């Protein structure tokens, strides 16, 4: 073996691919934690020096010292299918590597109503706050006034309001929807609708606007009757799927394709169509958003728009740490790349 240990040397010693070793050492991509630790241990054993990822337990005391707590606030339960779950996994790795601890706090309905912080949150220990699924504008504005570095991962709809005074991280909500509409027009699909509560969050609103703009610039008519954009709160529906079914049954005809605000909405639509004995994609095509794990297990598999959650986790840490170091800089809004994934629900 040469004096200078290489990634290929480590891969050969473990019997794994060079790409696997590179992912582990550079802390990129998706990799099982057991595999990552095995690679890192072998790299240390062999004397590999070019680490960009270091186990905090192996850092010098000065570098390992806790710089403070980053508090994660959420007003919703984040299930395994939610894009933020894998984003926060990456964020935790990055925050630990950078010397921060991470805690999670649930915002209750009472907190939202009274604009109070969760009782578990100690601001004296808090270096920064990261908000996920916090879509109440007035509550978000209260958080902005705390004078603590704050990052909103998606946020309340800002149209008609003053911009929230915080850094914001979103996924690209526009390009892939417009790409999809262009592809479908090329296939002769002209009747396209949209489903989703457009005032739920900024991303849903942007996806709806992307649909409207895409239809206009492709020379297609966006028909209001094909836009199911209401909130169902207080309207007596047991589920969102029931709302969709009720609206669909009131129509004299259906569009050829529905663009949905996310995969959960798309699956609600799929269930409603099944109850109406309509087939996907033969009778109606569906596109979701998020490319969640659920998109691949339903039948047919969902065409969706993939969010790069690992990149968002890395970007979240970068935005917060630069805000901690430079609290007076201008507020930033960062969009992460997304990609259209065509599957069976559009006949692909």
Residue pairs with C-beta under 8 A, 6 or more apart in sequence:
1 9
2 9
5 43
5 46
5 47
5 48
5 49
6 48
7 18
7 21
7 22
7 25
7 48
8 18
8 21
9 46
9 48
10 21
10 25
10 39
10 42
10 43
10 46
10 48
11 17
11 18
11 20
11 21
13 42
13 46
14 21
14 38
14 39
14 42
16 35
16 39
20 31
20 35
20 39
21 39
21 43
22 28
23 29
23 30
23 31
23 36
24 31
24 35
24 36
24 39
24 40
24 43
24 53
25 39
25 40
25 43
25 48
25 50
25 51
25 52
25 53
26 52
26 53
27 52
27 53
27 93
27 94
27 97
28 310
29 310
30 86
30 310
37 55
40 53
40 55
43 51
44 58
53 97
54 97
56 64
56 96
56 97
56 99
57 64
63 99
64 99
65 99
66 99
66 100
66 101
67 98
67 99
67 100
67 127
68 100
68 101
68 125
68 126
68 127
68 128
69 100
69 101
69 102
69 103
69 122
69 125
69 126
69 127
70 95
70 100
70 101
70 102
70 103
70 126
70 127
70 128
70 129
70 130
70 320
71 102
71 103
71 104
71 105
71 121
71 126
71 128
71 129
71 130
72 88
72 102
72 103
72 104
72 105
72 130
72 131
72 132
73 105
73 107
73 118
73 121
73 129
73 130
73 131
73 132
73 134
73 143
74 84
74 104
74 105
74 106
74 107
74 131
74 132
74 133
74 134
75 106
75 107
75 112
75 133
75 134
75 135
75 136
75 139
76 133
78 84
78 85
78 88
78 132
78 133
79 85
80 293
81 263
81 264
81 292
81 293
81 294
82 133
82 292
83 171
83 290
83 292
83 307
83 309
83 312
84 132
84 133
84 153
84 309
85 309
86 309
86 310
86 313
87 132
87 153
87 309
87 310
87 312
87 313
87 316
88 132
88 313
89 313
90 309
90 310
90 312
90 313
90 314
91 102
91 130
91 313
91 314
91 316
91 317
92 102
92 313
93 313
94 313
94 314
94 316
94 317
95 101
95 102
95 317
96 102
98 317
98 321
100 127
100 128
103 120
103 121
105 117
105 118
105 120
105 121
106 118
107 118
107 134
107 139
108 118
110 116
111 117
111 118
111 139
112 136
112 139
115 138
115 139
115 142
117 123
123 146
123 148
126 148
127 149
127 324
128 148
128 149
128 150
128 151
128 320
128 323
128 324
129 143
129 146
129 148
129 149
129 150
129 151
130 150
130 151
130 153
130 316
130 320
131 140
131 143
131 150
131 151
131 152
131 153
131 155
132 153
132 154
133 154
134 140
134 143
134 152
134 155
134 156
135 154
135 155
135 156
135 157
135 200
135 201
136 156
137 156
137 157
137 158
137 161
137 164
140 152
140 155
140 156
140 164
140 166
141 164
141 165
143 150
143 166
144 150
144 164
144 165
144 166
149 320
149 323
149 324
149 327
150 166
150 167
150 323
151 166
151 167
151 168
151 169
151 316
151 319
151 320
151 323
152 164
152 166
152 167
152 168
152 169
153 168
153 169
153 170
153 312
153 316
154 168
154 169
154 170
154 201
154 202
154 203
155 164
155 166
155 168
155 170
155 201
155 202
156 164
156 201
156 202
157 198
157 199
157 200
157 201
157 202
157 204
157 205
158 164
158 202
159 205
163 331
165 331
166 331
167 319
167 320
167 323
167 331
167 332
167 333
167 334
168 202
168 331
168 332
168 333
168 334
169 312
169 315
169 316
169 319
169 333
169 334
169 336
170 202
170 203
170 206
170 333
170 334
170 335
170 336
171 203
171 307
171 308
171 312
171 335
171 336
171 337
171 338
172 335
172 336
172 337
172 338
173 203
173 206
173 207
173 210
173 289
173 335
173 338
174 206
174 207
174 209
174 210
174 213
175 210
175 338
176 305
176 338
176 339
176 340
177 207
177 210
177 211
177 214
177 259
177 287
177 289
177 305
178 210
178 213
178 214
178 217
179 340
180 214
180 259
180 287
180 303
180 305
180 340
181 192
181 211
181 214
181 215
181 218
181 220
181 259
182 214
182 218
183 340
183 342
184 192
184 256
184 257
184 285
184 346
185 218
185 219
185 220
189 256
189 257
189 285
190 220
190 221
190 256
191 223
191 226
191 255
191 256
191 257
192 211
192 215
192 220
192 222
192 226
192 255
192 256
192 257
192 258
192 259
193 223
193 226
193 227
193 228
193 254
193 255
193 257
193 258
193 259
194 207
194 208
194 211
194 222
194 226
194 227
194 228
194 229
194 258
194 259
194 260
194 261
195 227
195 228
195 229
195 244
195 258
195 259
195 260
195 261
195 265
195 266
195 269
196 204
196 207
196 208
196 228
196 229
196 260
196 261
196 262
196 265
197 204
197 229
197 230
197 231
197 232
197 261
198 204
198 205
198 208
198 229
198 261
199 205
199 231
200 231
200 261
204 261
204 262
207 259
207 261
207 289
208 227
208 229
208 261
211 222
211 259
212 222
215 221
215 222
216 222
223 255
225 251
226 251
226 254
226 255
226 258
228 243
228 244
228 247
230 243
232 240
232 243
235 243
237 243
237 246
239 268
240 265
240 268
241 268
241 269
241 271
241 272
242 272
244 268
244 269
244 272
245 272
245 275
245 276
248 254
248 272
248 273
248 276
249 276
254 278
254 283
254 284
255 284
256 284
256 285
257 284
257 285
257 286
257 287
257 346
258 266
258 269
258 284
258 285
258 286
258 287
259 287
260 266
260 269
260 286
260 287
260 288
260 289
261 289
262 288
262 289
262 290
262 292
263 288
263 289
263 290
263 291
263 292
263 294
263 295
263 302
263 304
264 292
264 294
265 288
266 286
266 287
266 288
266 289
266 295
266 302
266 304
266 345
267 288
267 294
267 298
267 302
269 286
270 280
270 286
270 298
270 302
270 345
273 279
273 280
273 283
273 284
278 284
280 286
280 300
280 345
281 300
281 344
281 345
281 346
281 347
285 303
285 345
285 346
285 347
286 302
286 303
286 345
286 346
287 302
287 303
287 304
287 305
287 345
287 346
288 295
288 302
288 303
288 304
288 305
288 345
289 304
289 305
290 304
290 305
290 306
290 307
291 304
291 305
291 306
291 307
291 341
292 304
294 302
295 301
295 302
295 304
295 341
295 343
296 302
296 343
299 344
300 343
300 344
300 345
301 343
301 344
301 345
302 343
302 344
302 345
303 340
303 341
303 342
303 343
303 344
303 345
303 346
303 348
304 341
304 343
305 338
305 339
305 340
305 341
306 338
306 339
306 340
306 341
307 336
307 338
308 336
308 337
308 338
308 339
311 336
311 337
312 336
315 334
315 336
319 332
319 334
322 329
323 329
342 348
